[in-house]
């Protein structure tokens, strides 16, 4: 599989990675959640070259993660605001933070903690089944074929997805 074709896969992870799967895009999104809005904010926070930052921001705008909003006319200046699609990445970013804090932070501990504004409690993400409220753990989950696999040519699917699609029939 070629990287440029990953967004065409019948796989939600592949499709998501086609949008946010490079390190710069995730760092740009992280900066936005830390209140960066303008090109210069992102550049000073990440240290990315203007060309690469412009390329990644344009892609994220094109993919609907950011909205580019004019805030000054002469000369034209823009802010990059997270859209609903972009805001939906917040739990994923918190999960990466939690993983990084556990496995990469070292003895010094977490560099940033997250406080819930309404109650003041510092939080760590927790995942529970919305129906039975049990914790979600990999060993307790089973992938099953979803509606997008219905009617697809099984020979065109990856072996793991093909097995799921066959199990649905």
BELJO-V971938 format. One record per residue. N is the residue number from 1. SS is DSSP state (helix for helix, strand for strand, loop for the rest). PHI is phi in whole degrees, -180 to 180 (NA if undefined). PSI is psi in whole degrees, -180 to 180 (999 if undefined). Layout:
n ss phi psi
N SS PHI PSI
N SS PHI PSI
//
This chain:
n ss phi psi
1 loop NA 137
2 loop -93 146
3 helix -58 -40
4 helix -66 -19
5 helix -98 -1
6 helix -63 -30
7 helix -72 -12
8 helix -96 0
9 loop -69 152
10 loop -87 68
11 loop -160 123
12 helix -65 -33
13 helix -65 -47
14 helix -60 -45
15 helix -64 -41
16 helix -65 -42
17 helix -64 -28
18 helix -65 -20
19 helix -99 -47
20 helix -122 18
21 loop -86 7
22 loop -110 155
23 helix -61 -35
24 helix -68 -42
25 helix -62 -43
26 helix -64 -37
27 helix -69 -35
28 helix -64 -45
29 helix -65 -41
30 helix -57 -45
31 helix -63 -37
32 helix -64 -40
33 helix -69 -20
34 loop -96 18
35 loop 88 11
36 loop -69 140
37 loop -133 -34
38 strand -104 157
39 helix -51 -46
40 helix -65 -33
41 helix -63 -48
42 helix -64 -42
43 helix -65 -44
44 helix -71 -32
45 helix -73 -41
46 helix -99 -32
47 loop 79 22
48 loop -81 149
49 loop -63 154
50 helix -58 -42
51 helix -63 -49
52 helix -68 -41
53 helix -63 -45
54 helix -60 -44
55 helix -60 -48
56 helix -68 -42
57 helix -62 -44
58 helix -60 -41
59 helix -65 -43
60 helix -67 -32
61 helix -69 -47
62 helix -59 -37
63 loop -83 -4
64 loop 84 15
65 loop -81 -36
66 strand -121 155
67 strand -113 132
68 strand -94 117
69 strand -121 126
70 strand -68 127
71 strand -117 -11
72 strand -148 134
73 loop -89 -41
74 loop -126 107
75 loop -72 159
76 loop -63 128
77 strand -134 144
78 strand -126 153
79 strand -111 153
80 strand -114 112
81 strand -111 135
82 strand -64 134
83 loop -87 -178
84 helix -59 -41
85 helix -61 -41
86 helix -69 -43
87 helix -63 -29
88 loop -67 -10
89 loop -81 -8
90 helix -57 -48
91 helix -61 -33
92 helix -68 -43
93 helix -63 -42
94 helix -63 -37
95 helix -65 -41
96 helix -64 -40
97 helix -60 -48
98 helix -61 -44
99 helix -64 -46
100 helix -62 -40
101 helix -64 -39
102 helix -74 -43
103 helix -106 -16
104 loop -123 -12
105 loop -73 -29
106 loop 79 -167
107 loop -66 -26
108 loop -70 -22
109 loop 89 -168
110 loop -68 135
111 loop -75 -30
112 loop -137 137
113 loop -116 159
114 strand -117 126
115 strand -111 130
116 loop -74 119
117 loop -58 -42
118 loop -71 -29
119 loop -120 -10
120 loop 79 3
121 loop -80 134
122 strand -79 132
123 strand -119 160
124 loop -131 138
125 loop -59 144
126 loop -136 140
127 loop -118 128
128 strand -134 150
129 loop -64 128
130 loop -67 -18
131 loop -90 -58
132 loop -98 -8
133 loop 71 10
134 loop -74 150
135 strand -61 145
136 loop -90 118
137 loop -128 145
138 helix -52 -41
139 helix -69 -13
140 helix -102 4
141 loop -111 154
142 loop -138 123
143 loop -73 137
144 loop -132 154
145 loop -63 136
146 loop -101 178
147 helix -64 -25
148 helix -68 -19
149 helix -86 -14
150 loop -66 128
151 loop 81 2
152 loop -81 153
153 loop -71 112
154 helix -59 -31
155 helix -67 -19
156 helix -90 -5
157 loop -93 154
158 loop -63 154
159 helix -55 -44
160 helix -64 -41
161 helix -73 -37
162 helix -58 -44
163 helix -63 -40
164 helix -64 -44
165 helix -63 -40
166 helix -66 -35
167 helix -69 -22
168 helix -77 -27
169 loop -74 999
//
